[in-house]
Amino acid sequence: MGKSCKDCLNRGKCCERFWLKYMKGRHVGRGKDRAWVLEWLRERKLPFYPRNRRYGVWCFGCLWLARDRRCEYYGKRPAVCKDVKVGSMPYCKFAARTRKG
């Protein structure tokens, strides 16, 4: 976890439930079935799994999230994980503290 994530009160929440976007902001698997999504993830060697689908958009979770709510393979995490900015998730407690001042 990044320097400011270590003090997060909601550790791992960003890895527990998220949406993936690609090319021009389109959601991965929009309107596709679970088998299609699993194949898409496998081809890209991503450690994610489809949790559920709402309004045709898949929500994902990460297989590498350990019991202590940390990434088991932090040094090998995918670029999509490395690109997440602290505070960019609506349920990020750090973001809530930052917004309050």
N, C-alpha and C positions, 0 to 999 in steps of 0.2 A: 504494500500500500504506500501511497505517496506520503510525503512528510506531513501534510495536514490531515491525512486520513487516519493516522495512528491514534488520534484522540477522538475519533468518531464515536458517537453514542449509538449509532445505528449501523455498526460495522457489518459489511457484507451485503447490505440491503441492495446496493447497486448491482450486485452480482446475482442476486436471488430472483429478480424480476426486471426484465428490460426488453426493449424492442430493438431490432436491428434494421438499419436502413442501408441502401446501396444505390448507386447510380441515380442522381437527381433526386435524392431524398425518398425514393420508393421503399416501402417496407418489404423486407424479405418474406417471401411466401404469401403475400397478400392474395387471398382467394385460392390458394393451393392447399392440397390435403397434407396430412401429417407425413406420409411416406415421401412426398416430394421434398418437404422441408428437411427431413432426416437425411436424405440423399444430398441435398445442397450443403448441409453442414459437414457431412462426411467427406465430400469432395474437397472441401476447403480445410479439412482437419481442424475444425473448431470444436472446442470442448463444451458446446452448448446443447441444450435439449429444448424442444418445444413444450411449454407448460400447458398453455391453453390458447384458444383463439377467441377474439372478441371483435365483432364487426368486420370479420374477414382478415384481421391482423393478428399474427402470432406473437405471443409473449414468450420469452425465453428465460432459462435459468442456466447456471454454469455448473458443470460436473466437478470442477476443481475447487469449489467452495468447501472448505474444511469445517469441521465441527466448531473450531474456535473462531469461525467467521472470517478467516483469512484465506488467501489464495494459496493452495498447496504448491503450485508451480509458478510463483510470482515472477521469477526470472525468465520463464519461458512463455509467459502469457501472450496471447495474440495481440496484434497491433490495434485491433478495435478496443481492447481493454486498456492498452497504454494511452490511447487517445482520449479516454474519458477524463473530463475536467472536473476537479473537485467542485462540488456545488452545482453541477449541471443537472442533477437528478432532482425532481420535485420533492422527494422524501429524504434528501440528504440533510442530516441534522447540522452539519457544518454550514451548509448553505443557509439554513434557517438562522443560525447564530450570526452569520455575516450580514444577512438582510436586516436583522434587528439592530445591528450596530454594536 
